[in-house]
Amino acid sequence: MKRAASILFSLFIGVSTVSVASAQRRRAPQTRMNTANNSVLLPNRSPLVSFRILFMTGSAADPKGKEGLASLTAAMLAEGGTRAKTYAEITDEMYPMATSFSSQVDKEMTVFSGTTHLDNLEKYYSLIREMLLDPGFRADDFQRLKEEAINYLKTSLRGGNDEELGKEVLYTMIYPATHPYGHQNIGAVSALEKMTIQDVRNFYQRNYTRANLVIGLAGGYPTDFAKRVEGDFAKLPAGTPSTPRFSPPRLTTGKKIEIVQRETRSTAISLGFPISVTRAHKDWPALAVVASYFGQHRSSNSHLYQRLREARGLNYGDYAYIEYFPRGMFQFQPDANLGRKLQIFQIWIRPVEPQNGHFILRAALYEYDKLVREGMSEEDFEATREFLSKYVNILTATQDDQLGYALDSRYYGIKDFPTYMREQLAKLTRADVNRAIKQYLKSDAVRIAIITKDAEGLREAILSNKLSPITYNAPKPKEITDEDKVIEAYRIVLKPADIKIVPVDKVFQ
């Protein structure tokens, strides 16, 4: 998880950092990537220096019964004191530098990131070096951060964020509790409640090693600075590389639905299934085109958005993803350093008026089935390919973004991301894309997570396959109303055992 303060700070400075990064590129055409000695270095003449200290460990390394330990350990480093300084003293020293230091924990990666002005480099680096290499593991920090994690699961995720809740429930439906991916990154409430500070110390000693370390630096740092950082972090224990092999989940055939019953004014729907394609796969660019066409995040041009929101005015967001994309309600672009060996294809729809929940579920499956059956048109393919070839510039607009994507490219074994995407898109054809749709997006094991108030009513409606007619506040074109007749009767074949209702207070428990 990227901590909330860091998210809000990033949103606040987003516009200004894009302009700064543009100026950096104009002044520094010599920027290059160096990946020697487990470091990714992007030196340039920018007055800013960005750090991404990456450890190849994450929630997949949580011991059984200690779900959330990786996240809590990272929080203790980024939001806790050192042996010499309290966390309050650290933040007091960072405040005049107008900077911060944050952590993000995913299944296989934990990254610590921050940016400072060159004038403050020595002071800033001395602080973050001490935070990562000489942590205090103080009892008061531990209690505070453990309570924050528990409250996040109980209050923020369960009680205040249908978007994230539905997406995270979907992942637990696809990956069983026995799978390393099978729990929320922050953990489980019952596991966190039993966690001790010694658990954190043990996790740090086992996982924060040189073998798991990748140092990322970008900006106008002195020529000898990278070697000094590498030398400082060489004090970590050697360890052994964390290179686990994760087996794809084995799902029973057929659709399965989990309805989370929660007091909410709207309905949220997430549906998806595992795919065998990551950025390391030759067909990833083809699926990236499909996801962008079908449901580009925060885009009014995508197909689902046009059919559900623009044509019918049914809800706000209709998106599709082929990579994990948390915190979507806070941002327009995904975060870097969420690299995974296993991914899912996902459709997300929200907020839906509860009386339209059954119709929207049918509409999503209708459009998905149509995509698999018919593929993309030449016109849609060309327009989406052109969009993505330019969109990579937005994804890597800032110096910190460039560094994050460079680290991800190292993980996946591909060229720097903008070059990789432009080269792959240039030679991609519509036939490639439609073949990929048939090969990877046709699934007989779809999982569906729904957040709604009247869980029992929706369950009965789905099981009975009764018609779900829809009414509008204003007349719609005949093309839409004719299609509505097809959608309102679209069959979803399920047995009673295929639809489970879960009270919200049992989720992530």
Disulfide bonds with the S-S distance in Angstrom:
none
